[in-house]
Amino acid sequence: MEIREILPWDENHFYDMVKKFYNSSAVDHKIPDYHAERTFKLLMSNTPYARCFIAADENNIPRGYCLCSITWSNEAGGLCVWIDELMVDESIRCQGIGQMLIATVGETYPNAARFRLEVTSENTHAIKLYEGLGFSKLNYKQMVLEQPQ
């Protein structure tokens, strides 16, 4: 498995993986398809605010992805990398691919003050993975205010 940046020809695979992710226990709700389309367009614009890493098989077919949002955190005292979405095809899970994706994020941002992610309480396998990689729980309640697009 090779970990690499997302490329223009990954577009349809990206949409398929996002759809799988948002239909899994990893999230609490679905998103409209146009969100993924907007995200892909942003990723192709070389924005400094988002990155996507792909786990590609021996045929260069994407089998997983890690979408990151890059912010500054006064609380952390520096750059904060949000691991916003992490998904590996179910048929190849438990082979270290999630760890490889997270390691690539860490190698890409060695000076980040914090790496942060969200996980649903039902996603016990992911919680075990993240704790094994050194992530610890924050005692915050997440709140959102959605704006019409």
C-alpha positions in Angstrom: 0.0 0.0 0.0 1.4 3.4 -1.0 0.4 6.6 0.9 0.3 9.6 -1.4 -1.3 13.0 -1.9 -4.7 13.0 -3.7 -4.5 13.5 -7.4 -7.0 14.7 -10.0 -7.7 11.2 -11.3 -8.8 10.1 -7.8 -11.9 12.2 -8.0 -14.5 9.4 -8.5 -12.8 7.2 -6.0 -12.7 10.1 -3.5 -16.5 10.5 -3.9 -17.1 6.8 -3.4 -14.9 6.7 -0.3 -16.6 9.8 1.2 -20.0 8.2 0.6 -18.8 5.0 2.4 -17.4 7.1 5.3 -20.7 9.0 5.8 -22.7 5.8 5.7 -20.7 4.2 8.5 -20.7 4.3 12.3 -17.8 6.7 12.1 -20.1 9.7 11.8 -23.5 10.8 13.2 -25.0 12.1 10.0 -24.8 12.0 6.2 -23.7 14.9 4.0 -25.0 16.0 0.6 -22.9 14.9 -2.4 -22.0 18.4 -3.3 -20.0 18.8 -0.1 -17.5 16.2 -1.3 -17.5 17.9 -4.7 -16.6 21.2 -3.2 -14.0 19.6 -1.0 -12.3 17.9 -4.0 -12.3 21.1 -5.9 -10.7 22.9 -2.9 -8.1 20.1 -2.6 -7.2 20.5 -6.3 -6.6 24.3 -5.7 -3.5 23.8 -3.6 -5.2 25.4 -0.6 -3.0 25.7 2.6 -6.1 24.8 4.7 -6.8 21.2 3.6 -4.8 18.1 2.6 -5.9 14.7 1.6 -3.7 11.6 1.7 -4.7 8.5 -0.2 -3.8 4.8 0.5 -3.5 3.3 -2.9 -3.2 -0.4 -3.7 -0.7 -2.0 -6.1 -2.8 -0.9 -9.0 -2.8 2.7 -7.8 -6.5 2.4 -6.8 -7.5 4.4 -3.7 -8.5 2.1 -0.9 -8.5 4.7 1.9 -8.1 8.3 2.7 -7.3 10.8 5.4 -8.7 14.3 5.0 -7.0 17.0 7.1 -8.0 20.6 8.0 -5.1 22.9 8.9 -5.7 25.6 11.5 -4.0 27.6 14.2 -4.8 27.0 17.8 -4.1 29.5 20.5 -4.9 26.8 23.1 -2.3 24.4 21.6 0.1 27.2 20.9 0.6 26.6 17.2 -0.5 24.8 14.1 -3.3 22.3 14.7 -3.9 19.5 12.2 -7.5 18.2 12.3 -7.7 14.6 11.0 -11.2 15.4 9.8 -11.9 12.1 8.0 -10.1 8.8 8.0 -11.5 5.8 6.2 -10.1 2.5 5.0 -12.1 0.0 2.9 -13.6 -2.5 5.2 -12.1 -5.5 3.4 -8.5 -4.3 4.2 -8.9 -3.0 7.7 -6.6 -4.1 10.5 -3.6 -4.2 8.3 -2.0 -1.0 9.6 -3.2 1.3 6.8 -4.9 3.7 9.2 -1.7 3.9 11.1 0.2 4.6 7.9 -2.1 7.4 7.0 -1.8 9.0 10.4 2.0 8.6 10.3 2.1 10.4 7.0 0.1 13.3 8.4 2.7 13.5 11.3 5.6 13.3 8.9 4.1 16.0 6.7 3.5 18.4 9.7 6.4 17.6 12.1 6.1 21.1 13.7 2.4 20.9 14.4 1.6 21.7 18.0 -1.5 19.4 18.0 -3.1 16.7 16.0 -6.8 16.5 16.7 -9.7 14.2 15.6 -13.2 13.3 16.4 -14.6 9.8 16.9 -18.1 8.6 17.7 -18.4 6.6 20.9 -19.7 3.6 18.9 -16.6 3.4 16.8 -14.6 1.4 19.4 -12.2 0.0 16.9 -11.1 3.5 15.9 -10.9 4.6 19.5 -8.5 1.7 20.2 -6.4 2.6 17.2 -6.2 6.3 18.2 -5.4 5.6 21.8 -2.7 3.2 20.7 -1.2 6.0 18.7 -1.1 8.3 21.7 -4.3 10.3 21.2 -6.1 11.2 24.4 -9.6 12.3 25.1 -10.6 16.0 25.5 -13.5 16.7 27.7 -15.2 19.1 25.4 -18.7 19.0 24.0 -18.7 19.8 20.3 -21.3 22.3 19.1 -21.9 23.6 15.6 -23.9 26.3 13.9 -24.6 25.3 10.4 -24.8 28.1 7.8 -26.8 27.7 4.5 -24.5 27.1 1.5 
